């Protein structure tokens, strides 16, 4: 009976070692990390909205009206539009 209990413990130890190596996400000393469940099409259902705390104001530079965040921004916008 003593040999059968040793054999049983040896088999359980071997099974535990095999189970440890079978886990692809196990890292020694870290908790187990499993991949996050993914939606079926790969896209999130929620859309991310860009929030800008700045507010557009209207500037008039050399007779041209421009919506911009600052006077410097208004000048660069007019330069890109080739108006000044």
N, C-alpha and C positions, 0 to 999 in steps of 0.2 A: 504494500500500500504506500510505503514511503517513496518508492521509485515513481509511482504513478503521479503523486502530488508534485514531485520535482519536474516530471515531464510536462505536467499541466502548466506549471509556472513558467517553464522554459518556452512553451508554445504561446502562452499569453504575452510574455516579454517580446518574443519575435513578432507577434501580431501588432503589438504596440509600436515597435520600431518601424515596421512596414507602414503603419498608418501615419506615423510622423513624417516619413519621407514622401508619402503620397500627397501630402498637402502642399501644393505649390506656393501658397501664400504665407507659409509659416517662416518666420525669421527668428533665430535664436535670441532670446532676451527681449523680444518685442511681442506685443499682443498680435493676434491674428488679424490680418487685413483682407477683407474680401472685396471684390470689385463692386462698385455701386450699381444697383439695378438700372438698366438703361431703358429708355423708351424704345419702342419698336422701330421707329423711323430714324432715330439718332438726333432728332431736334427737340429742343425744350418746348413745352407748351406755353410757357410764359415768355413774353417779349420784354427785353430790357430797354427801358426808356432812358435816354440821355437827359440829365437834368442840368440845366445851366442856371446858376444863380444870378448871372448878369442880365441886364435888361437893355434891349435895343432902344436907342433914342434917335431922333431925327436931327441931323446936322446939315447946315447949308454952307457949302464951301465954294466960293467963286461962282455963285449962282446955281450950283448943282446940289440937289437935295439927296442925302444918303442916310440910310438907316445903319447905325453902327453902335458899338459899345462905348467908344471914346472918340475924341477928336482925332487922335493919332490913328485909330483904326479907320475912321472915315476917310482920312487922307490916303491911307494905303489902299482902301477899297477903290477910291477914285483913280489912283495910279494904275491899279490892275485893270480898270475899265478903260484906261487910256483917255480919260476925260480931262486930266490936268497934267 
